[in-house]
Amino acid sequence: MDEPTGPGASGAERDPQARVEITYCTQCRWMLRATWVAQELLTTFGTRLSEVALVPGTGGVFRVVVGDDVVWDRGVEGGFPEIPVLKQLVRDRVAPGLALGHTDRAARRAAGHEE
């Protein structure tokens, strides 16, 4: 029998709902921000994510989609996500039981819920 190759070749099927897509504005030169966000998510979630895709766009777009859910849209939210908040939004969809440690604490402080 042939050995599997390509994405998911370890034998484990990847959950398509664990795919993250970051669309960023090339006109605004937000690629570095998008790659930083991708690196933060990959560092935190590792193999819990099936893929992190960077999608070039225009018109001031900065959108993060997990599976079929838009979890952050700069046009709607009025700015960029704080990383602790974004990690929680992603965690809630791909690994609800995962404790984020200092990220959870930082997000609670930012929301005004001191420990």
C-alpha angles and dihedrals in degrees: 000000000000120000115244115251136188128032113001091016090144086082095253115115114232119234108238088209088065092063114115121202121192114193113193136179113255091192089058091046093235095148092106090052090049093049091048091052090048091050092050092051094046091048092050101040103026112172092001084084118069094201144345111210126192112212119191115223141159140226099062095299122164110163133160118202125185112195103316096334124099102218097175132017118175090207092057100034095042097231147017124308122256106238096237090053093046092049090054092049091051093043091053089060105037106026111011094174095051115115112219096198112199090012090062091048093048092050091050090051091048089052091052096254102126118196 
